[in-house]
């Protein structure tokens, strides 16, 4: 089943009012021409990776005036025109509650894993579990704990219709370690009843070799997401290139600043386009962990990454192909852990 066929087949997709509201809320910056903004200035904004009014207001005036050809007076005029198109101020808690209805939870392939990633708000909104949009989900752990395997599974499950616990959208994959394997998609797609070739057509892939290249790939991604229905952005892994490009002790402050800029961009993409950002992270030995901890390791990235991640999951090895996922940090999920399994068909529940 092709993604386009799924979108056009009403018998297979749940029609959600929240999805309609979300699409209407994305105001493209081309609409600023009706507010008297020059088309040439809009092109300059697009060249800088800004394609929506929401995205424009997520940038400081200092950043906007740094764009070649945009003076401070022009920026003030553009911002004023943008604020007339969208509301960017205070709203009530109930309005935020209603906005949360557009959050999409994408299945991990394991019901047990989805269960610990789900939540019910006072029985008013019942959300299925899974990797959620409008959020940054970080998964850290040693090698061979299933981080990249879950990324491959999500590449497929994201393309399922919402009625099948999918995201009904395309996938962007930024690979910093060279671990994406398209042939891995075939058995996973067949498991979910999807055409593997069509699934691969709906995944756009980029290999990043430096932290600067990684950031620039995010700038170009906004153009694609403003035109096509994306629901997942994978970054595997978020910190690998920073560990290589900033190796000296005196470079730590600069490394953290650059990492913060990447994370800020990821947050804006998630909120601007209602996309789920799934990023893997490496770990390092924790000398201060003590001898009483069974697994004295900590994720790379320090407090900068810890504060930027919405949900942090820790993966560790279990018996044979079994892996254990622990909810390490979340604004709304209780601390919990569950066992899942890695098979040829991707992440799934442990077989009895």
C-alpha positions, -999 to +999 in steps of 0.1 A: +000+000+000+015+033-011+013+063+013-006+083-014-031+055-017-036+055+020-043+092+021-069+090-006-086+059+007-112+071+033-121+035+042-086+029+056-080+062+075-097+078+105-108+114+097-096+135+126-108+171+130-075+178+148-056+170+116-076+195+096-070+222+122-033+215+122-030+218+085-049+251+085-026+264+112+005+262+090+006+296+074+032+297+046+053+328+044+041+334+008+009+348+024+030+378+036+028+392+001-008+401+009+005+421+039+028+442+016+060+421+020+082+420-010+085+386-028+122+390-030+125+393+008+103+362+012+127+344-011+156+354+012+138+340+042+132+307+023+168+305+014+176+307+051+153+278+058+122+297+069+090+286+051+061+293+075+049+322+096+052+301+128+088+292+119+096+329+113+084+339+147+106+312+162+137+332+152+151+362+170+154+395+152+191+392+155+190+360+135+167+375+109+188+406+104+218+384+098+202+371+066+218+389+037+197+416+023+173+420+053+178+453+072+165+459+107+136+480+093+126+452+069+127+426+097+105+448+119+080+451+090+080+413+083+075+404+120+047+429+123+030+415+092+035+379+105+019+387+138-012+399+120-016+364+104-011+342+134-016+344+172+016+339+190+007+351+225-011+338+256-038+312+254-058+293+281-050+259+294-081+245+277-069+258+243-036+239+248-056+208+258-074+211+225-042+216+206-028+184+221-056+165+202-035+169+171-006+149+187+000+116+168+014+086+185+033+063+162+036+027+172+070+013+180+059-022+168+057-035+204+024-032+223+043-035+256+066-007+246+037+015+234+019+009+267+046+026+288+047+055+263+009+061+265-011+083+289-047+092+297-056+128+308-084+125+333-103+103+309-109+134+287-082+126+261-071+090+257-039+087+238-024+055+224+012+050+233+042+053+210+066+079+198+047+112+198+047+142+174+054+177+187+082+162+208+119+152+208+123+115+218+159+106+227+169+070+231+203+062+246+222+031+254+252+009+245+257-005+210+234-034+200+206-023+224+181-017+196+183+021+190+188+019+152+165-011+149+137+010+164+145+038+140+140+013+110+108+001+125+095+036+129+104+044+093+077+018+083+051+023+111+050+060+105+035+053+071+006+033+084-028+052+086-038+067+119-064+040+123-036+014+124-017+034+150+006+050+124+014+086+114+001+085+078+032+105+067+066+105+052+100+101+070+132+120+069+163+102+080+196+119+089+224+093+093+256+104+111+270+069+115+263+051+082+239+026+098+208+030+077+201-002+057+173+000+031+171-038+028+162-038+065+129-021+055+117-050+034+108-076+061+094-048+084+072-034+057+059-069+048+050-075+084+028-044+084+013-053+050+030-025+031+048-024-002+085-022+007+094-003-025+066+023-018+078+026+018+114+033+007+100+060-018+085+078+012+118+079+031+142+107+023+177+100+034+209+121+040+243+111+052+260+137+074+297+138+078+302+169+100+282+187+127+279+217+103+266+194+075+241+180+100+227+214+109+225+225+072+205+194+064+179+206+089+177+240+072+168+224+038+143+200+054+119+228+063+112+233+025+102+197+021+080+196+052+062+227+041+051+209+009+046+173+019+031+154+048+060+143+070+054+128+104+089+115+115+124+128+116+152+104+126+186+116+136+209+086+142+228+096+162+225+132+175+259+134+192+283+112+171+297+140+149+300+164+178+323+139+196+345+138+165+346+175+155+352+187+191+377+164+207+398+188+228+390+197+264+390+234+255+364+229+229+336+216+252+319+250+256+317+255+218+306+219+213+277+224+237+267+257+221+266+241+186+247+211+199+222+234+215+216+251+181+209+218+165+185+208+192+167+242+190+163+236+153+149+201+159+124+215+185+112+241+160+107+215+133+087+193+157+064+221+167+061+238+134+052+208+113+037+184+140+066+160+134+079+133+158+117+137+162+134+104+171+171+107+179+195+081+192+224+089+215+256+073+226+267+067+261+300+069+280+314+055+312+304+074+343+333+075+367+310+091+393+284+064+390+299+043+417+303+006+421+267+002+434+251+009+400+245-021+377+251+000+346+273+030+354+270+048+321+255+081+311+243+096+278+265+120+259+255+157+256+252+167+292+225+191+305+221+207+270+207+175+256+189+165+288+169+197+289+161+197+251+147+161+250+110+158+257+112+121+264+143+102+273+144+064+270+172+042+281+178+009+263+199-020+276+205-056+267+185-085+279+186-122+271+194-131+235+174-107+213+155-092+242+160-056+251+148-035+280+134+000+277+132+023+307+114+057+307+143+077+320+126+112+319+093+126+306+070+155+315+039+132+317+050+096+318+057+077+350+090+059+354+086+024+340+104-002+320+094-031+298+110-058+277+108-060+239+124-081+212+143-074+180+135-097+152+139-098+114+105-080+112+117-052+135+109-043+171+080-064+185+067-080+217+086-108+234+072-142+223+060-165+251 
